[in-house]
């Protein structure tokens, strides 16, 4: 078997294995990379850089003391060098702000 066929076969096997492992993770599992786990924070710096932080007991205590619970959805947004937190809220027509999110998102 040629080297290119072996590489293609190995790539396909790796992709299939990765897909199977992801499919086996239960919905809402802490194994997914796009989930913020307990005792983690998403830090957004003034320059727009962001990182996920693992908090120790002191950090968790400070977050609980000075943080505010955000019920429902929340979004960080950046424009013109400024950071914003957008919180979900009820609109005049009875819908919520994030129920309209599909209208805001650029598809290109």
C-alpha positions in Angstrom: 0.0 0.0 0.0 1.4 3.4 -0.9 2.3 6.0 1.7 -0.4 8.4 0.6 -3.1 5.7 1.0 -1.8 4.8 4.5 -1.8 8.5 5.5 -5.4 8.9 4.1 -6.5 5.7 5.9 -4.9 6.8 9.2 -6.5 10.3 8.9 -9.9 8.8 8.3 -9.6 6.4 11.2 -8.5 9.3 13.5 -11.5 11.4 12.4 -13.9 8.5 12.9 -12.6 7.7 16.4 -12.8 11.4 17.4 -16.4 11.6 16.1 -17.3 8.4 18.1 -15.8 9.8 21.3 -17.6 13.1 21.0 -20.9 11.4 20.2 -20.6 9.3 23.3 -20.2 12.3 25.6 -23.6 12.9 27.3 -25.4 16.1 26.5 -24.4 18.8 28.9 -21.2 16.9 29.7 -18.3 18.7 31.2 -16.1 16.9 28.6 -17.0 19.3 25.8 -14.5 22.1 25.2 -17.1 24.9 24.9 -18.5 24.5 28.4 -17.4 26.7 31.3 -17.1 24.3 34.3 -17.7 25.0 37.9 -14.9 27.1 39.4 -13.9 28.5 36.0 -14.2 32.0 34.7 -14.1 33.6 31.3 -11.9 36.6 31.6 -12.3 39.4 28.9 -9.4 41.9 29.0 -9.7 45.6 28.0 -7.7 44.9 24.8 -10.2 42.1 23.7 -8.1 39.1 24.7 -10.0 36.4 26.5 -9.1 33.3 28.4 -10.7 30.6 30.5 -9.4 30.6 34.1 -9.5 27.8 36.7 -10.3 29.5 40.0 -8.9 28.5 43.3 -10.9 28.9 46.6 -9.9 32.6 47.0 -10.8 33.4 43.4 -14.1 31.6 43.7 -14.9 33.5 47.0 -14.1 36.8 45.3 -16.3 36.0 42.3 -19.2 35.0 44.5 -18.8 38.1 46.7 -18.5 40.7 43.9 -20.1 38.9 41.0 -23.8 39.2 39.9 -25.8 36.2 38.8 -26.9 36.5 35.2 -30.2 34.5 34.8 -30.7 33.0 31.4 -28.4 33.9 28.5 -25.5 36.4 28.5 -23.1 37.5 25.8 -19.8 39.3 25.8 -19.6 41.8 22.9 -16.8 44.1 21.7 -17.0 47.2 19.6 -14.8 50.3 19.2 -12.3 49.0 21.8 -15.0 48.6 24.5 -16.3 45.4 26.1 -20.0 44.9 26.8 -22.1 42.3 28.6 -25.5 41.7 27.0 -28.0 40.1 29.4 -31.2 38.5 28.3 -34.4 40.4 29.1 -38.1 40.4 28.3 -39.0 42.6 25.3 -42.2 44.6 24.9 -43.8 41.9 22.7 -43.3 39.2 25.4 -40.4 37.5 23.7 -36.9 37.6 25.1 -33.9 39.4 23.7 -32.0 36.2 22.9 -35.0 34.7 21.2 -34.3 37.3 18.5 -30.5 36.4 18.3 -30.9 34.7 15.0 -31.8 38.0 13.4 -28.5 39.6 14.7 -26.0 37.0 13.6 -24.0 37.6 10.4 -24.0 34.3 8.3 -21.1 35.3 6.1 
